Amino acid sequence: MKSRNYSTGGPFHHIPVMLNEVLDTLALRGGNVYVDGTFGAGGHSKGILDSCKCNLLAVDRDKKSIEIAQELKKEYDDRIELHNQSFSQLPYIIDNTPYKKIDGLLLDLGISSLQLDNPDRGFSFQKDGPLDMRMGSQSFTAADILNKIREDDLAMIIRELGEERHSKLVARKICEYRKNTKIISTYQLNEIIEKSIGWSYKKQKGKHIHPSTRTFQAIRIFINQELEELILVLSRIAKYINSEGRIVIITFHSIEDRIVKNIFSDLTGQNRAISRYQPENSNENEKLFIYPIKKFLKPTDSEILMNPRSRSAKLRCIERTKSAFRENLDIYSTNKYEQILSEFR
Ligand SMILES: C[S@@+](CC[C@H](N)C(=O)[O-])C[C@H]1O[C@@H](n2cnc3c(N)ncnc32)[C@H](O)[C@@H]1O
């Protein structure tokens, strides 16, 4: 495996996670068209563009990322096209290009160091800032939600999207606090969480997870509809991938990894019972996708040492076969949190 290194993002450095593995599993070839659906600070995009004479559609819902991408545009000119949109919109983006189909899609999920390290974005409990947490241009912030949402809805979100065992207690304390004082900052929220469940995390010796990690993660995923975005793109993208094209996804927590694993199982015909993508006669040659690598890849120990943020990463990959695409169905429901969100619109 060739070793490449890129740190991008100007003053807020972002080191692309599993860069070598991404470039290798995408099986890049000159003349092909690739999509980086999570451009971030452009580390992976730069790696792709430097690997061969291919074309790249760079997509990010964050305006700041697309501003950074202007630098790459100067360098790679007409080989890179920028789109300040959500990756769930990829079918429309690809339909509007002359290519109509692509040879590979990369999604490196979650937030970038640019977003996490900037206190004004409100993603980090370690930096004081406005409780914002928006990746793109949604109309409501984390503060809007936290000061209004029903206690039982909040507890459900913290339990399901953060896997926080004490979700009910955290939700109750947040709702009690906001009766007297509006919650507007990351430090305020961090303090409420630490006071309510800090004791439980002190008891878990050896595990270095901060009491606020799970609740902040849950609220971020909810605000940005991260699971809905992932489900939408994966259930619509298959027919846009040329044969031998690959989908490569890096996840950072078990909730999104489970979604990727399940939908990949459907697309490769492993979940026989529920797959509606599979051609009726599903012999090996008619599968829409196959697994070119076994299960998933993890970062090497030396990468984790150099970039601790990579430690929870898992890379999964599937490859499009030559089988004809017969169905175009959005088979997964994304309505679960939609109703709660609609009350804030
Ligand atoms: C982990 S970072 C990607 C870092 C990037 N691979 C690099 O090397 O710099 C994730 C990026 O994806 C973006 N993002 C997350 N969800 C998105 C979505 N649904 N649509 C478009 N961009 C999204 C975030 O705004 C963030 O910039």
The ligand as a Tripos MOL2 file, in Angstrom:
@<TRIPOS>MOLECULE
LIG
   27    29     1     0     0
SMALL
NO_CHARGES

@<TRIPOS>ATOM
      1 C1        -15.5370   14.0740    8.7130 C.3       1 LIG1
      2 S1        -15.7560   15.4530    7.7170 S.3       1 LIG1
      3 C2        -15.0180   15.0260    6.2020 C.3       1 LIG1
      4 C3        -13.5600   15.3430    6.1370 C.3       1 LIG1
      5 C4        -12.9720   15.1540    4.7630 C.3       1 LIG1
      6 N1        -13.0670   13.7930    4.3260 N.3       1 LIG1
      7 C5        -11.5340   15.6330    4.7080 C.2       1 LIG1
      8 O1        -10.6470   14.8450    4.3610 O.co2     1 LIG1
      9 O2        -11.2820   16.7930    5.0150 O.co2     1 LIG1
     10 C6        -17.4390   15.3970    7.3330 C.3       1 LIG1
     11 C7        -17.9130   16.5370    6.4360 C.3       1 LIG1
     12 O3        -19.1310   16.1050    5.8430 O.3       1 LIG1
     13 C8        -20.0540   17.1280    5.8590 C.3       1 LIG1
     14 N2        -21.3680   16.4940    5.8990 N.ar      1 LIG1
     15 C9        -21.8990   15.7470    6.8930 C.ar      1 LIG1
     16 N3        -23.1180   15.3140    6.5660 N.ar      1 LIG1
     17 C10       -23.3570   15.7840    5.3140 C.ar      1 LIG1
     18 C11       -24.4510   15.6600    4.4120 C.ar      1 LIG1
     19 N4        -25.5460   14.9860    4.7390 N.pl3     1 LIG1
     20 N5        -24.3600   16.2470    3.2000 N.ar      1 LIG1
     21 C12       -23.2440   16.9460    2.8480 C.ar      1 LIG1
     22 N6        -22.1770   17.1250    3.6790 N.ar      1 LIG1
     23 C13       -22.2500   16.5370    4.8860 C.ar      1 LIG1
     24 C14       -19.7500   17.9450    7.0790 C.3       1 LIG1
     25 O4        -20.2040   19.2680    6.9010 O.3       1 LIG1
     26 C15       -18.2200   17.8330    7.1360 C.3       1 LIG1
     27 O5        -17.6280   18.9060    6.4690 O.3       1 LIG1
@<TRIPOS>BOND
     1     1     2 1
     2     2     3 1
     3     2    10 1
     4     3     4 1
     5     4     5 1
     6     5     6 1
     7     5     7 1
     8     7     8 2
     9     7     9 1
    10    10    11 1
    11    11    12 1
    12    11    26 1
    13    12    13 1
    14    13    14 1
    15    13    24 1
    16    14    15 ar
    17    14    23 ar
    18    15    16 ar
    19    16    17 ar
    20    17    18 ar
    21    17    23 ar
    22    18    19 1
    23    18    20 ar
    24    20    21 ar
    25    21    22 ar
    26    22    23 ar
    27    24    25 1
    28    24    26 1
    29    26    27 1
@<TRIPOS>SUBSTRUCTURE
     1 LIG1         1 GROUP 0 **** ****
